[in-house]
Amino acid sequence: MSAVLEAPRAAAQGSVPIIELRGVSKRFSNPLDFAGRLVKRLGVKVREDVVHAVDGVDLSVRKGEVVGLVGESGCGKSTLGRMVAGIMPPSDGQVVWRGQDLTKLSGADAKRAKLRTQMIFQDPYASLNPRLKVAEIVGEAPQYHGLVPRGGLEAYVDDQLRRAGLDPSLKRRYPHQFSGGQRQRIGIARALAVQPDFLVCDEAVAALDVSIQAQILNLFMKLRRELDLTYLFISHDLGVVEHLSDRVVIMYLGRVVEEAPSEEVFARPNHPYTRALLAEVPRIEARKRVFAGVQGEIPSPLNPPSGCHFHPRCPFAFDRCRAERPALKQVAPGHRSACHLNDAA
Amino acid sequence: MSTTTAGAPPAAVPPAARVETPFRRFVSEFAASRLALFGLVLFCIIVLVAVLAPWIAPQNPYDLAQLDIMDGRLEPGSVGGSGITYWLGTDDQGRDMLSGIMYGLRISLTVGAGSAILACLVGASLGMLAAYAGGRTDSLIMRLVDLQLSFPAILAALMILAFLGKGILNVVIALVVVEWAYYARTVRGSALVERRREYIEAAQCLALPTHRIIFRHLLPNCLPPLIVVGTMQVARAIALEATLSFLGLGVPITEPSLGLLIANGYEYMLSGKYWISFYPGIALLVTIVSINLVGDQLRDVLNPRLKK
């Protein structure tokens, strides 16, 4: 359905989506052990634990765009990012990269597609191999894939480090000798070294100090201009997303609940969940106000609520919300929301 | 130029200062324990003695032409018929105990280290495979490990040797079979933790081939526990070899290891000729204790959770 909606808009803007998710789901299950299978055969009702981390998501990112992906922790946004980056295969649906199904590509094509999409990770301490020197971390993949001429690796690595804002003279050191911000720059240099055009940033600044966050965000924007990069920016921080994104996608418990251009979401949020989220963004001018918080806990993805996943916490929920899953429907040009209230109105 | 605007000051690590590499820190932490250092020195001496035995031993105990049956069971310090002094006495064949111990150490250390290295190669590969492949492969390998570990090592080794027959190579094979499981379990444990870390995902994202991810990224980060288990297993292998030889299923009688030397003197223990068993026993004890001292300290240094 989304493809139908997406097509005229993409054509109008004259750009093909660089990546498109079609009904993508990811389930994690804990298969029954031998004893479990045995008692099941004997007629006892045992169920496999299945987590729907991502549940039927349609999403497309066009070239040159910065898409912000927002949601609470545990809503599946990191899983979605990993499927986009090709690290994790989807359980259902298609990840389409420049018109080709990513899971059906093989050999050299698959490798090329994988390299063009790179990922920046959340934890700058866990995302660098502690046993390799910086030069090896950055230079390994370009050397292996033959992206640099023989003998040109040193200069190439220097360029990558310089572009990420690091002094190339530090490249003989190990990751533990750097600060968090510097490590994140190493991770960026590593990703850029294979010449990607699409970066998936998974909470890339969440683990950093606020002052360092701004530096890294500015670096992302500088690189976007210089290298014509496209971003999928995953974050739980609405402030960061507002600052960066052209378009924002809001996720709740594995599903997309709202999708709109950035200004549109912050000016006219449609879905009750988005409204609740936006109401709680701390702002300097509102220092004295009381924060109400979204009512209740995020439900367990092991046993998600029926119908609209948000209905147990939604102040406007009515009977239909408990029974029927709302579809993403256009509420304004380029603005889609999954809420039954839009039909009622 | 971009470094100044980016404001990532290299001041965090002053360039002039001596760079603290993980290796240097490891050395200084290891040296913090005098006892471990003592163990290391002791172990080095033992290895040196074993390696240099053909040049420093007073007698070649394997050369039957040099042995004089008339010198059998002489007390420590007595002088033999050919004029050499037997500082640690002789056994019933007239073999100089000191030379016997030096040559015996060679065999014990070779068998211990050789079997530990082979078992480590086999065990680490299987453990790594189990952790990385998961699923059925993992279950199969780990059930094999469980089976192996639920069996008394000495019993399993005895059965294998009874089947294969005597000989140094067969002892090594038997020891590898009873020891690989420890390495497999250790490596699998740490590899399961390490493979969930983001640098492995980053390597996958960079489209590096699986074998490169396993050997260049995963394995080096699983080494510390492997080194600890390896050291301990060398000591265990030496003790196990001595036991097997003592029971008469180990090395051939013409090339005695420490265990066989002890077994040779066993029947004379109660007739006052203590030295035939006693000195090889001391040598075995010192070897195993020194390795364990080193291993204990390695475990403390390489395990961050035990750090104060």
Contacts between the chains, C-beta under 8 A, distances in Angstrom:
chain1	res1	chain2	res2	distance
A	82	B	201	7.3
A	85	B	205	5.7
A	86	B	205	7.3
A	87	B	201	5.4
A	87	B	204	5.2
A	87	B	205	5.6
A	110	B	207	8.0
A	111	B	207	4.7
A	114	B	205	7.0
A	114	B	207	4.4
A	115	B	206	7.2
A	115	B	207	5.5
A	117	B	205	7.9
A	118	B	205	6.0
A	118	B	206	7.6
A	119	B	201	7.3
A	119	B	202	7.0
A	119	B	205	4.9
A	121	B	198	4.3
A	121	B	201	7.1
A	121	B	202	6.5
A	122	B	198	7.4
A	123	B	198	5.9
A	126	B	197	4.7
A	126	B	198	4.6
A	126	B	199	6.6
A	127	B	197	7.8
A	127	B	198	3.8
A	127	B	199	5.5
A	127	B	201	7.8
A	127	B	202	5.6
A	128	B	199	5.7
A	128	B	202	7.9
A	129	B	199	4.4
A	129	B	203	7.6
A	129	B	217	5.4
A	129	B	220	8.0
A	129	B	221	7.2
A	130	B	22	7.9
A	130	B	199	7.9
A	130	B	221	6.8
A	131	B	220	4.4
A	131	B	221	6.0
A	132	B	217	8.0
A	140	B	206	7.4
A	140	B	208	7.2
A	140	B	216	7.8
A	141	B	206	3.9
A	141	B	207	7.4
A	141	B	208	6.4
A	144	B	208	6.2
A	144	B	212	7.3
A	145	B	207	7.1
A	162	B	1	8.0
A	162	B	2	5.7
A	162	B	3	7.2
A	163	B	2	6.9
A	165	B	2	5.3
A	165	B	3	6.1
A	165	B	5	7.4
A	165	B	6	2.8
A	165	B	7	8.0
A	165	B	8	5.5
A	166	B	3	6.7
A	166	B	6	7.6
A	166	B	8	6.0
A	167	B	3	5.0
A	167	B	8	7.6
A	167	B	10	5.2
A	169	B	10	7.6
A	169	B	15	7.7
A	170	B	10	6.0
A	170	B	13	7.6
A	173	B	13	6.9
A	173	B	19	7.0
A	174	B	21	7.1
A	174	B	22	6.8
A	176	B	22	7.3
A	177	B	12	7.7
A	177	B	13	5.1
A	177	B	19	7.2
A	177	B	20	7.9
A	178	B	12	6.8
A	178	B	13	7.6
A	179	B	8	7.8
A	179	B	12	5.2
A	181	B	8	6.2
A	182	B	8	5.1
A	182	B	12	7.1
A	185	B	6	7.4
A	185	B	8	6.2
A	187	B	202	7.3
A	190	B	202	6.8
A	190	B	206	7.5
A	191	B	205	7.9
A	194	B	206	6.1
A	194	B	207	7.9
A	215	B	6	6.4
A	215	B	7	6.1
A	215	B	8	7.7
A	219	B	6	6.7
